Amino acid sequence: QKIDEDRITYLNKSQYYGLTLENINTERIPKSATVKSIIMLVFRDHKSPEDERKAFEFWHSRQHSYKQRLLDIDIKNSQGIGPGSIEERAFNAVVIKWNPREGQVKVNIAANCLSTDFSNQKGVKGISLHVQIDTFEENHSVPIHRGYCQIKVFCDKGAERKTRDEERRKTAKNKAENYSHRNKQPELYHSQCERSLFYSMVDLQTVPAFFSPALDHLEYSYKPRLEASPIHEEDRISSISDEERFDGEFYQPSKRVCRSTKESKVLLYVKEKQDTAFTALMLKQPTVQSLLQ
């Protein structure tokens, strides 16, 4: 990337990468002993809530499993975070609770989508995404810090190939400019580095999109539910209520209401031999007649 543009980090799909959180502003020490950081995968370019819903829904409909997440976290190999302090609260977001006074903490995250997964058009250039981190103090509904890192996600070691291609292209371009315009200042680019630093974001008010498909109606909820509670390894996927609200200390959930079970609905994923993607079918009744209809 050019020196006047945001850096971009190339990642491989479903590969875990280390993420370090640390308070580097010694003049701004959080008042509370612990803070909550929401790590999420969101779109870089601004989209309306409806466009975001459609993009997430399109991606989810092409997955082989309903439980497939956009963002995963390796709970076992986290460092500096106590038991029960990590929770998966949306398909594109996780919450960690940590103490910045005790030093840095480390987690490992993986993006399970490609940058080209949000369009059915072949040959479309992959879109940029953000790994965004919102950090809250206790009793605050607005984050004290919001950071982001621009990423693109590739498959089959594509991140390494893309990095090598970018380096070769940059070198060749600079050589060509030196020969053709000896008096012209060559374009400056970011140097390659081993670690990607997050940029601080000025806008702390905009509520990000949280993706949570509802199994019964295949609907999507975008308001997060972020209170922390212990997670057991055998039940790592959180259930998301249909109705959420924004109020109080953090993004708070509404009280759960038992759903009606009068209809035994079944969700099936089917495809024909010539198809490359599965199609979701919701059966109101688990019968052959319902399937034929």
N, C-alpha and C positions, 0 to 999 in steps of 0.2 A: 504493500500500500504506500501511496505517496505520503510524504512527511506531514502534510496538512490535512490528512484524513485519518479517521480512527483506524487503529490496528485491527487486523482480522486474524482469528485463530482457526486453523483447520483441524477438525477432529474426525476420528473414525467412528462410525455408527456402533453403538453398544459397547464401546471400549471405555473402561473406567479411567478417569483422569483425576489426579490429586488436586484438591482445592483447599487453600489455606486462608483462614480468617484471623485477622489480627487488628487490634486497635493501634494504628501508627500515629494518631494525633494525640500527642502527650498533653496538649492544652485542653483537650475535650475528653475527660474521663466520664463515662456513664455513671449516673448517680446510683442506679440500681446495681445490685451485685450480679445479676444475670440479665442477659438480653436474649431476644428471640430474633433469629435471622431466617428469612424465607428465601430459599434458593429456588428459582423458577426458570423455566424455558419459555420465552415469549418471542413475538415477532419484532424485528427491528423497525420496520416501516410501520407507521401508524395505520391501524385498521379500525373500522367501526366495529362495535360489538357484534353486529350481525355478520360482517365479513370474517371476523375471528372465529365465530361459531361455525360458520360454513367450512372454513379451512380445517379446523380441528375435527369436525365431523367427517369431512372427506377422508382425512388421514385415518381416523379410527375405523371407518367402514372398510378399509382395505387391509386391516390387520387380521391375522389368523386366529388371534385370541382376544376375547372381550377385555381381559385383564391387562393387555399390553399397555405399558405406560410410555409417555413421552420422555420422562426423566426418571432415572433410577438412582438410588444411593446405596452404597455398600455400608451397611450398618456395622457389621462385625469389625471392619478394619479402620474405623474412625479413631482418631486420637484426640485426647483432651476433652472428650464429651462423656458425661455420665450416663448410666443406664436409664432408659426411658426418656432421653432428651432429644431423640430423633423421631419424627413422625412424617409419614407420607399422607398428605392431606388433599391433594388433587393429582390428577394424572400428569400434570406438568409442574408440580411444586412439592417441595419438602420443607419441613420446619426443623430447625435445630435450636436448642437452648444451651447457651454457654456463658462462661464468665470471662470477660475481656481482661479483668484484673490479673488473672492467672496465666496470661500469655496466650499464644496462638493455639488454634485448634485446626485439625485437618480432617477432611472427609473426602470420599471418592465418589464422583458422579459420572453418569453415562447418559448420552442422548441417544434415544432409540428411533429417531426419525432422520431421514435424509433431507437435505435442503431442497430437493426436487420432489418431495413426497406430497406437496400441497397443491399440485396441479396434475390433471390427467393428460396434459399436452406433452408429447414427446419432444425432446430437444430444447425444452425451456431451461433457461439459466436458473440455477438454484438460488433461492432467496437467502438473505442473511438473517440469522436469529440472534437473540441476546440470551446469555446466561445473566440473569439479573438477581441481585441480592438486596432485599429490604431488611434493615435492622431496626428493631423497636426496643425502647426501654419499657419497663413495666408502667402500667397506667397511662400509656400514650397510644393514640390511634394513628398518629402520623410518624413515619419512620424518621429516625435521627440521621440515617444515611441510606442512600440508594446508589449502588454501584452496578456497572454492566460491563460485559465483555462481548464484543461482536464475534460470532462464530459462523462457520459453514461446516456441514457434516457430510462426509463422504463414506463410501463403502469399500471393502476389500483393500485396506491400506491406501486408499485414495488420498488421504491427508498428506502422507509423505510424498506421494507423486506430485500433488498439487504444489507443495512447498518447493520441491526441486524445479518444477516447471517455472514457477514464479521467479526463482533466483536466476535461472538461465535467461528468461525473457528480460529481466531487469538489466543483466549484464550486457546482453546483445543490444538493447535499446540505448544504453549509455555509450557503448562503443560507436554505434551508428551516429549518434548526435555529436560525438566528439569529432568525427571525421567530416561531417557535413556542416557543422556550425562550431568552428573552433573557438569563436569568441562568445558563444552562447553558454550560459550557465546550465549544466546538465540538471535534470530533475532529481530531486532528493527523495529517497525512500527510507522507510523504517528499516533498520537493520534487523536481521533475524536474531531471535533471542530464545532462550530455553523456557522462560516463564512468561505468562501473559498477565499483565497488570490490569486491574479493573479501573474504568473511568468513573469519576463521581458524577452523579446526575443532579441537576439543579431542581428539577420538578420532583417534589416529594408528595404531591397531592393526588395525582392521578392513580386511581385504583387499577391494578393490573388484572388481566384476564386469567381466571382459574378454570381449568377444563375438567369437568366431572360428568361423564355420561351416566344417565340414569338407566338402569337395566329394564325397568318396566315400560318406559315410553321412549327410550333412546333420546331423551332430551338432555340439555346441557346447562349446567349451572356455573356461573362465572364469579360468584362472590365466594371468597374463601372461608374455610373453617379451620382456624389455626391454633386452637388451644392444644397444648402438648399433653400427651398421656402415654403411658408405657405401650410399647409395641412388642408383640411376640413374633418370633421368626416365622411361625406357621401361619400367621395372619397378617402379612405385611401390607396388604392393600386396604386402605381405609374406605369405609362406606361414607358417601357424601349425601347429605340431605338435599331434597329438591329445593327447599326454600331457605335461603340464607339472608342475613341482614348485616349491615355495617353499623356497629355501635360499640361504645365502651372502650375497654382497654386495647383490644386488638380487633381484628375482624372476627366478630362473634357469631356463633351459629344460633339459629332459632331452635326452640325445643323440638325434639323429635316427636313425630306423630306416627303411630302405627299405621302401616299401609294396609289397605283392604286386600284380602287374599281370596275373594270370592271367585276370581277368574284365575285359572292355572295357566299363566302365560309362559311361553317357551321361546327363547331366542335361538335361531339357527343361522349358521353361516354356510351358504351353498355356492357352488360354481359348476359350470359345464367344462368339458374337456378343453375347449378352445379358449376359455377365459383365463386371465392371469390373476384376477382378484376375486375375492369372495364377496357375495352379496348378503346383507343381513335381512332375515325374514323374522317377523314377530308373529307367532301363532297365538291367537286368543285362547284356543283350546288345543291341548296336545293330542289331536286326533288326525287320522289320515284324511278325513273329509276337510278339516280345516287347512291342511297342507295343500290339498288339491285346489282349494279356493284361492 
